[in-house]
Amino acid sequence: MNKQKSSKRKDVNRGKDKIDGLEVSAAAGRIWNDRIIEEIRRNKQRENEVRKRALALYEIMDIGPKALGGKNKLFAWLISPNMALGGKIPLKLMIDDQAELVSDELIRIEHGVFV
């Protein structure tokens, strides 16, 4: 009887040490690695979004004063509804991740192309 009890304990312990056929430590490592990889992917996506927004802002701040005749005129333009942008406010478009539209409009203005 003692032999049966001790073998049952071993089986019970083995069951606790394994998850889906992997040892607990290996399973925990796999979960940990998957989480780290996913976090790295999310960080790279965020980093790309930040780069994209920073580049668009730089472009607007570079082109805008030239196209409109100064920073003060650019700032006034950014907060005013714009017919070429469908009556939308350029700054709002920038906040909504549509800075390319604003930048494209400034390029058209700089080149004298009015829509």
Secondary structure, 3 states (H helix, E strand, C coil): CHHHHHHHHHHHHHHHCEECCEEHHHHHHHHHHHHHHHHHHHHHHHHHHHHHHHHHHHHHHHHHHHHHCCHHHHHHHHCCCEHHHCCECHHHHHHCCCHHHHHHHHHHHHCCCCC
